[in-house]
Amino acid sequence: MLAVFNSAAFTNASGVANIPANATVEVRREDTAALASIYSDEAGTALIANPSAFADSNGRFTFYAAGIARGYSVKVTKDAFTYTLHNVAIGTAGQIDANDVSGFPALTAKGDSWWATAANTLAKLAVGAAGSILMARPAATPGVAYVAALNKSIYGLTYDNGTDAVNDLNINPGGAMDATGAYWMTLAAALGKQSDVAWAVGGTTGTPLGGLDTGAVGNSDYYVWLIARSDTGVVDALFSLSSTAPTMPANYDFKRLIGWFKRVAGTIVAFKTYETEGGGLGLLWTTPTLDINLANTLTTARRTDAVKVPLNFPTVAHLNAVIQDAAANVAAWLYCPDQTDIAPSSVAAPLRNIDTAAVNIPAVRALFIKTSATGTVAARSEAGTIDLYAVSTMGFTWDRRT
């Protein structure tokens, strides 16, 4: 579609035409001085001879042309009368109205753009993939490039027990890239969500609304998801038994796993969460429990035991561990089940990370052990069977890069 030029610019302050009737009009490109293609219609189907006498009896004229950089010179001639305007901008966008003008690269998709090159020319930069951002790239022809720089990014989005501590959680403000790296989700204000009520959009800490994706709530592990619908930009949260595929509300098309909680004996187990480096999550149990308490069970054979951490992805468990034996000094190695099963030793790798100082005196250690995706830690003694092996989970940290 072309832009229009009306010869009102050639009238005096009173609006009286200063151009003789039936004057000859000549239009040239300002950049090359070449005669321009001009038309009598916006669609560009009726070409006007250039130059030609197409001013009307009042000295006025109209033509259509493509917007170009530097614009046009418009020259009017009638007998001894000559008048020229230079750098006439055609169109409301200031000399650049068309998708492709005088050699400019064609912008063919929403979001395409022009960038200056080192050769002082224009280069087209195609719009990047969903979720990518512009970043300076001197080696690229336009000097910039789209980069998937925010994949896995997250900040804030801690959560805590709500006013109804039995069933409710508050989701605190923050933001995260969705799991596919295509859509950024910002939660501007805290949400209040109910684990025992079917999901509904919204909710505040004072007036929480439903958060459960499907079914009836039970005594289980639940995963906290940030969700969004790209058609409206609404960001919300829901709770699901699934760590990978929650049941999404209608029209919600993006999601990101941001948390986890447990329900035991009909209530949410109380906790506190904290943001850690890089948007990770730290969770501490308000009242830790004894998760492993074994008599005459820990031997030189590897065993794995569950601790109070999420399943389906690894975390770093914060553990208080005890071993004690009435007959001998004993030692053990507590470790991630993903590691090779190796006998602990006082002199050879992997060494050991808990040992008693005397017979029948307990050894107590605060340990930070990477869990497996099964939510377990492994252990084995250095020699013989140990009378007591006990572990209490203080909490865990999770990088939230899942």
N, C-alpha and C positions, 0 to 999 in steps of 0.2 A: 504494500500500500504506500502511495506517495504522499508527500506533504505539499501544502498549498502556499503559493505566494500571491498576495493581493497588492495592487499598486497603490494602496493608501499611503505608502511611504513617500509617494511623489506629490502629495497634496500639500497645500500651504496650511497655516494655522487655522484658517477659517474653513478648511475642508474643500476648498476650490481646487480643481485639478490644475496642475502646472504643466501638463503634457498636452501638446497639440492633438487634436482629433486624428485618429487613424495613423498615429505615429508607428514607426518601425521599431520593434523590440528585438534586441540581441542579448542572449544569455550565454555566458561562458563560465566554465569551471575556473575558480580562482587559483587552484593549485597548478593547473596545466595550461590555462588559457584556451583550452579546446572548447569548441561549441558544445553546449550541453544538450542532452535529450530532454525535451519538455513536452508536456501533454496537457490536453484540455480536460482530462478526467482523472479522478483519484486512482483508478485502477491501472492507469498507464496503458490504455488501449488506443487512444486517439492522439497521435503524434502531431505536434505543431511545428510547422516549418520554422527553422531558426537560422538566420533572422527572418522576420516577416512582419507585415503591418497588421498586427492583431489588437492594437489599442482600439477601443470603441470610440464613438462620436464624442464622448465626454473626456476622452484621453485616459480612460482607465483600462486595466487589463489584469488578467488572472492566468496563472499557469501552475502546473503541478510538476514536481521534480523530486528526485531522491535526496535526502539529507546527506551532506558530505562534509568532511573536515575542511575548514577554511571557507566553505560556502561558495557563492557565485558572485560574478559581476553582472549587473543588469544595466544595459545601455539603451537609451531611448533616443531616436533620431527622427527629426521632421524638418526637412529643408535645412535652414541654418541652425536649428535648435538641436542641441545634443546635451544629454544629462546621463551621468553614470553613477551608480551606487556600487561600492565594493564590499566584499566579504558579507554578502547577504546570507543570513542563516535561514535555511528553509526548514520549517517544522519546529515544534515546541521543544524538542530535545536538544536544541542548540547545535545544529549542523550534523548530528549523527542520529538519524531516524531509522535508517534501513538496516536490515540484518546483514547485508553485504553491500558495501559501497566502495567504489574505486579501489578494489583490491583488498579491502579489509577481509580477514578470515570470517567465514560464515559462522554465526552463533545458531546452532541447530537444536539445542536442548535447554530446558529451563536450568538456569544456574551457570551456563557457559559464560566466560568472561574474556576480555582482552587485557593483555599485559605488555608493557614495553620490553623490548629486547635490548641486548648490548649494541645491536646494529641500528638502534633508534627506529625500529619498525614495530608493528603490532603482531603479537602471537596470540592465537586462541588457546585458552586453557579450558578443557572440558571439565564439567562439574565432576567432583570426586564421588566415590562410593558413599553410601549412607554411613554416617558416623565418623567420616574422616574430616580432618581440619587442614587449613592452609598452613604451610611452614616454608620458611625461606630455604631455597635450594639453589645456590649460585650456579651449580653445574647444569641445571635445567634451563632450557631456552628462555622461558619467561621469568626465570629467577625464583619461582615458587613452585610448590607441588603439593598435592593432597596426600596426607599421611594418616594412617590409622594409628594415631598417637594416644588415644584415650582408652584402648581396649583394657578391660579389667579395672579401670579407674573407679574409685569409690571414696567417699568421705562422709563423716557423720553417721547417721542412720543407726545409732545405738538404740537400745530399747530397754524398758524396765517394767516392773510390775505396776499395773494400773490401780485405780481407786478400788476396784473389786479385785483384790490380789488373787482370788481363787481362779478367776477366769480371764481377766483382762490384761492386755499389754499396751503400753504407750510406745509408739514408734517416733523417735526424735528426728528433727529435720536433718537433711543431708542430700547427697546426690550420688548417682552411680550410672555408669554405662551399662546398658542391658547386656545379657549373656552372649548375644551375637555380635556385639561391638558396633551396632548400627544406630542406636537411639539413646540419647542422654536423658535421664529421668531426674528431676529435681523435686524433692519433697520440701516445700517451703514452710510448712507449719506442721507441728506434731499431730499425729493421728492417735485416736483411741480405738482399739479393736478388741472385740470379744471372741474368745476362742470357742465358746459354747453356743454361738449364734451364727446362722448362715450369713455368708458375706453380703454386705451392702456397701455402696459407695460412701466414702467419707467417715465421719466420726471424729470427735475431739476427745481430749483427755478428760474433760468434764462430762461429756455425753458420748460415750463410745458406741460404735455400731458394729455389726457382725463382721467377723474376719475369717470364718471357717469356709474353705473352698467347697467341700462336699461332705455328706454323711453327718453322723452324730459324733460329738467329741468323746474321747475315751482316755484311758491311762496309757499314753503313748508318747513317743518323740514326735514333735511337730517342727516344721521348717517355716521360717519367716521369709516371705517373698515381697520385694518391691515390684509393683506392676504399673503399666501405663497403657493408655489408648492414644495412639498417634493422631487419630482424627480430631480429637478435642484437646489433647495435651494433659488430660487429667492423670495424676499420679496417685496411687493408693497402695495398699498392702493387704496381703492375705496370709492365712496359715494353712499348711497342707501336711499330710502324712508323707508326701513325696518330696525328695530332695532334688528331683530332676524334672518332673512333669506335673506341676500342680494343675488342678482343674481351673481354667481361666474364666472369668466372667465374660459375657458377651461383649465383643468389640475391643477387649483388651488384648493387645498383640505383642507387648514386650514385657520382659520379666528379668529379675536378677535375685538370686539367693543372697539374703543379707543376715540371716540369723537362725537360731534354733532354741527350743526350750523343751522341758519335760513336764508331763503331767503324771503325778503319782497320787493314788488314793483320792482321786477326784479334784485335785487342785494343782495349779502351776507351782512347781518347785521354785522357791524364792531365790533370787539372784541379783547381782549388780553387773552391768556391762560398762566397758570403757573402750574408747577408740585408741588403737595402738598405731605404730608407725605405718605410714602408707595406706591408711584406711582400714587396717585390720581391726579385729574385735578381741577384747579380753573379757572373759566372763568369770566371776567369782561367786561360788555358792554362799548364800547368806549363812546357812548352817551346814557345813560339810558333813558327810556321812562316811562310815567305814565301808568301802566298796570291796575290799579283799580282806579276809580274816581267816587264815588257814593254819591248822595245826598239823605238824608232821606230814606236810604235803609238798613243800618246795624241795626238790632234789636236784641232782646233776642233770636231769633231763629237762629240757625246755618245756615251759608251760605258758599259756596265754590266758589272761583274765580281763574281763570287762571293767572299765572305769567309767566314771560319769562324765562322758564327753559325747559329741555327736557321732552318729554313724555315717558311713558312705563317703567321707572325706577325712584326710588326716588333720590332726590338730597337735599342738604341744600341750600335753597335760601337765598341770602343776600338782605334784604329788608329795604327800608326807608318807614315808615308808619306814617300816620297822621290821627288823629281824632279831630273833633271840633264841638261844639254845642253852639248855641247862647242863650239857655235858662237854661243850667245846666252844672255842672261838670259831665263828663262822663268817662267811662272806658270800656275797651274791652280786649278780649283774642284772639290773633292770634295763630293758632296752626296747627299741621299736621292733615289732614283729616282722617288719619288712627287711630287717638286717639279717645277715647270715647267722645261723645258730653256732656260736663259738663258746667254748668253755671259758669261764672267767678265771683269772689268774692274778697273783700278786706281782708277777714279773713279766708276763707276756700279754700282748694285745688279745682281747680288748681291755685287760685289767679288770677291775671291779669297781662298783660305785657305792657299795654299802658293806661295812664289816664291823664286827663287834670288837671291843677293846679288852673284854674279859669274859670268862665263862658266866653265863646266866645274867649278863648285863645287856640290856637292849641297845641296839644301834639304831639311831633315828637319823634320817636324812630327808632334806627337802630336795626333790629331784624334778627336773624338767625333761620329760620323755615324749618323743614324737610317737603318736598313736598311729595305728594302721587305719584303713578305711572301715574296719570292723569295730572300731572304738576300743581296742584292746592294747595292753602292753605285755611284753614277754619278760620272763625271769627264769634264772636257773642258779643253783648254788655252786660254790666252788668245790665243795667236797661234802658228801653225805646228805642226810635229810635234816632240814632245819625245823626246830620245834614250832616256831611262830613266824609267819610271814603275813604282814598286814599293810594295807595301803588305804589312805583316805585322799580323795580328790578335792583339792582346794578350788580348782577351776581349770581353765584352759585358755590358750590364745589361738586364734585362727586368722590366717592372712586374708581371707575372703576373696581369694583369687579363683575360686572354684567356678 
